[in-house]
Amino acid sequence: MATNRLERRILVTALIFISPVLIYNIIFRIVPIFVSLFLSFTKFSGFGEARLIGLGNYSRIVTDSQFWGAVLRTLQFSVEVLPLNMLISLLLALLVNTGIKGLSIFRAIYYLPVITPMVAASMIWLWLYDPQIGILNFLLSLFNIPPQNFLRSPATALHSIVAMRVWRGVGWNMLIYLAGLQGISKNLYEAASIDGASAFRRFMRITLPLLRPVHMYVLIVGLISTLQSFTEMYVMTGGGPLESTTTVGLLIYRSAFDYMEMGYASAMSFILGIIIMTLSVVSFLWRKEKEVAE
């Protein structure tokens, strides 16, 4: 009896402590998901009553070339950002893990972009890319290269935003890789050195294989994040020029708040969610199958 009473007291105490977070998530996360799901089956402008139209919004998405164009641009953005982000993050983590002096200073410098709000980071890069006063064009002028309209040309706009996103994300992934590197036993490297393995061979045979869980985590989290990109496009280009930087997130925002098509925007949100979930699961299963094969 005493044990049951103690367990109940522990349970009640735990519920009291987690109740603020639980209530917050229910009100601001779970409930909006179901409301958005309901709206995806309606025609709703944000005012008045929502009129049920069944699968009308979803059938419209199937033939909406603008939506699928935005999907392709969003996937292109992810494909460009993730490999660069992972590679640079790993190289920085290897550098920091060498035990160089002033390690904490390096960590702080690399991590500063992560804690910079996305709007502020976008404004900084807007200035860097400015064709008149931007520092990048100033550096190009030193080599007699004419000013470039990085964000005003369909050929370079998306790639320019990719550079900003990589700059902002490498600090976070660097810390994750650093934690993974520090979790590898030094005895493995010592044994490999005794056997005559070079530094490159130790990296290929020990470091990379043991970092597979970290690679998987960084890949899936990065995929989810980049597929939801909105702020940087909205601030830096507004989706232009010629919709070359219009991602799904930005298109959803436009449909909801510019065109007042809340129901259609909700349907696009769920389609994007399905795409993100599918790609994440496929990435995870692919990695698992590769590990089993090896």
C-alpha positions in Angstrom: 0.0 0.0 0.0 2.8 2.4 0.9 4.5 1.7 -2.3 1.4 2.4 -4.4 0.8 5.6 -2.5 4.4 6.7 -3.2 4.1 5.9 -6.9 0.9 7.9 -7.1 2.5 10.9 -5.4 5.5 10.6 -7.8 3.0 10.5 -10.8 1.0 13.5 -9.6 4.2 15.5 -8.9 5.5 14.6 -12.4 2.2 15.6 -14.0 2.2 19.0 -12.2 5.7 19.8 -13.5 5.1 18.8 -17.1 1.5 20.2 -17.2 2.6 23.7 -18.4 4.5 22.2 -21.4 1.8 19.7 -22.0 -0.9 22.3 -22.1 1.2 24.6 -24.3 1.8 21.8 -26.8 -1.9 20.8 -26.8 -3.2 24.3 -27.4 -0.5 25.7 -29.8 0.7 22.5 -31.6 -1.8 19.6 -31.5 -5.1 21.5 -31.8 -3.8 23.7 -34.7 -2.9 20.5 -36.6 -6.5 19.2 -36.4 -7.9 22.6 -37.2 -5.7 22.9 -40.2 -6.6 19.4 -41.3 -10.3 20.4 -41.2 -9.7 23.6 -43.1 -7.9 21.6 -45.8 -11.3 20.2 -46.8 -12.9 23.6 -46.9 -13.0 26.8 -48.9 -12.2 29.5 -46.3 -10.9 33.0 -46.6 -10.2 33.6 -42.9 -13.4 35.4 -42.4 -17.0 34.1 -42.2 -17.8 30.4 -42.3 -15.7 27.7 -43.8 -17.6 25.8 -46.6 -16.8 22.1 -47.0 -15.7 21.1 -50.5 -14.4 17.6 -49.8 -11.2 16.8 -51.6 -11.4 19.9 -53.9 -8.3 21.5 -52.5 -6.2 18.3 -52.9 -7.5 17.7 -56.5 -6.5 21.3 -57.3 -3.0 20.7 -56.0 -2.5 17.7 -58.3 -2.8 20.0 -61.4 -1.2 23.1 -59.8 2.0 23.6 -61.8 3.0 26.5 -59.5 2.9 24.2 -56.4 4.9 21.4 -58.0 7.4 24.0 -59.3 7.8 25.2 -55.8 8.3 21.6 -54.6 11.1 21.1 -57.1 12.8 24.4 -56.0 12.5 23.4 -52.4 14.0 20.0 -53.1 16.8 21.7 -55.1 17.5 24.0 -52.1 17.7 21.0 -49.8 20.0 19.1 -52.1 22.4 22.0 -52.4 22.4 23.0 -48.7 22.7 19.6 -47.0 25.9 18.1 -48.6 27.8 21.4 -48.2 26.5 21.9 -44.6 27.5 18.4 -43.6 30.9 18.5 -45.2 31.9 21.9 -43.8 30.5 21.1 -40.4 32.5 17.8 -40.3 35.7 19.6 -41.4 35.2 22.3 -38.7 34.5 19.7 -36.1 37.7 17.8 -37.0 39.7 21.1 -36.8 38.2 22.0 -33.4 38.7 18.4 -32.1 42.5 18.6 -32.7 42.9 20.4 -29.3 44.1 23.7 -30.7 44.5 26.6 -28.3 41.6 28.9 -27.8 39.1 26.1 -28.5 36.2 27.9 -26.7 36.8 31.0 -28.9 36.5 28.9 -32.1 33.3 27.3 -30.9 31.8 30.7 -30.1 32.8 32.1 -33.5 31.3 29.1 -35.4 28.2 29.1 -33.3 27.4 32.8 -33.6 25.4 32.5 -36.9 23.2 29.8 -35.3 22.0 32.2 -32.5 21.5 35.0 -35.0 17.8 35.4 -35.8 17.0 34.3 -39.4 15.6 37.8 -40.3 18.8 39.5 -39.0 21.0 37.0 -40.8 19.0 37.6 -44.0 19.4 41.3 -43.7 23.2 40.9 -43.2 23.5 38.9 -46.4 21.3 41.3 -48.3 23.9 43.9 -47.6 26.8 41.5 -48.5 25.1 40.8 -51.9 24.1 44.4 -52.7 25.4 45.3 -56.2 26.3 48.8 -55.2 27.7 48.7 -51.6 28.0 45.0 -50.9 31.3 43.7 -49.7 31.2 40.7 -52.1 31.0 43.0 -55.2 33.7 45.1 -53.7 36.0 42.1 -53.5 35.1 41.2 -57.1 36.0 44.7 -58.2 39.5 44.2 -56.9 39.8 41.6 -59.7 38.1 43.8 -62.3 35.0 41.7 -62.2 31.8 43.8 -62.8 29.1 43.9 -60.0 26.9 40.9 -59.9 23.1 40.9 -59.1 23.3 37.9 -56.9 19.7 38.1 -55.7 18.2 39.7 -58.8 19.1 37.1 -61.3 17.1 33.8 -61.6 20.4 32.0 -62.3 22.1 32.9 -59.0 19.3 33.9 -56.6 18.6 30.5 -55.1 22.4 29.6 -54.9 23.0 32.8 -53.1 20.4 31.9 -50.5 22.0 28.5 -50.2 25.3 30.1 -49.3 23.6 32.1 -46.5 21.8 29.0 -45.2 25.0 26.9 -45.1 26.8 29.8 -43.3 24.1 29.9 -40.7 23.8 26.1 -40.1 27.3 24.8 -40.0 27.8 25.9 -36.3 25.0 23.8 -35.0 26.0 20.7 -37.0 29.7 21.3 -36.1 28.8 20.8 -32.4 26.9 17.6 -33.2 29.8 16.2 -35.1 32.2 17.3 -32.4 30.2 15.4 -29.8 30.3 12.4 -32.1 34.1 12.7 -32.6 34.7 13.0 -28.8 32.6 9.8 -28.3 35.0 7.7 -30.3 37.6 5.9 -28.1 41.1 7.1 -28.6 42.3 3.5 -28.1 41.0 2.7 -31.6 43.2 5.4 -33.1 46.2 4.3 -31.1 45.8 0.7 -32.1 45.5 1.7 -35.8 48.6 3.9 -35.5 50.6 1.0 -34.0 49.4 -1.1 -37.0 50.8 1.6 -39.3 47.6 3.2 -40.5 48.0 6.7 -41.9 45.8 9.6 -40.7 43.7 9.4 -43.8 43.2 5.7 -43.4 42.2 6.1 -39.8 39.7 8.7 -40.8 38.2 6.5 -43.5 38.2 3.3 -41.5 37.4 4.6 -38.0 36.0 8.1 -37.9 33.5 8.0 -40.8 32.0 4.6 -40.0 31.5 5.4 -36.3 29.9 8.8 -37.2 27.1 7.1 -39.2 24.5 7.7 -36.5 25.5 11.4 -36.5 25.4 11.6 -40.3 21.9 10.2 -40.2 20.7 12.6 -37.5 22.2 15.6 -39.3 20.7 14.5 -42.6 17.2 14.0 -41.4 17.0 17.1 -39.2 18.5 19.2 -42.0 16.1 17.7 -44.5 13.1 18.6 -42.3 14.5 22.1 -41.8 15.4 23.0 -45.4 12.1 21.7 -46.8 10.3 24.1 -44.5 12.4 27.1 -45.6 10.5 30.4 -45.6 12.0 33.3 -43.8 15.2 33.7 -45.8 13.3 33.6 -49.1 10.7 36.0 -47.8 13.2 38.6 -46.6 15.9 38.3 -49.2 14.0 37.9 -52.5 10.3 37.7 -51.7 10.2 34.6 -53.9 11.7 36.3 -57.0 13.0 36.9 -59.5 10.6 35.1 -61.7 9.7 32.8 -58.8 13.2 31.3 -58.9 13.2 31.3 -55.0 9.6 30.5 -54.3 9.6 27.5 -52.0 6.6 25.6 -50.8 6.7 27.4 -47.4 6.6 30.8 -49.1 3.8 29.7 -51.5 1.7 28.5 -48.5 2.2 31.9 -46.9 1.1 33.7 -50.1 -2.0 31.6 -50.5 -3.1 32.1 -46.9 -2.3 35.7 -46.3 -2.0 37.3 -49.8 -4.8 35.5 -51.6 -6.8 34.6 -48.4 -7.2 30.9 -49.4 -6.8 29.4 -46.0 -8.2 26.1 -47.0 -6.0 25.7 -50.0 -2.9 26.7 -47.9 -3.8 24.1 -45.3 -4.0 21.4 -48.0 -0.6 22.4 -49.3 0.8 22.3 -45.8 -0.3 18.7 -45.3 1.1 17.7 -48.7 4.4 19.3 -47.7 4.2 17.4 -44.4 3.7 14.1 -46.3 6.6 14.9 -48.6 8.9 15.6 -45.6 7.8 12.5 -43.7 8.2 10.3 -46.8 11.7 11.6 -47.6 12.8 11.3 -43.9 11.6 7.7 -43.7 13.2 6.8 -47.0 16.5 8.3 -45.9 16.4 6.4 -42.6 15.5 3.1 -44.3 18.2 3.6 -47.0 20.8 4.2 -44.3 19.7 1.1 -42.4 19.8 -1.1 -45.4 23.3 0.2 -46.3 24.6 -0.5 -42.8 23.2 -4.1 -42.9 24.7 -4.7 -46.3 28.1 -3.6 -45.0 
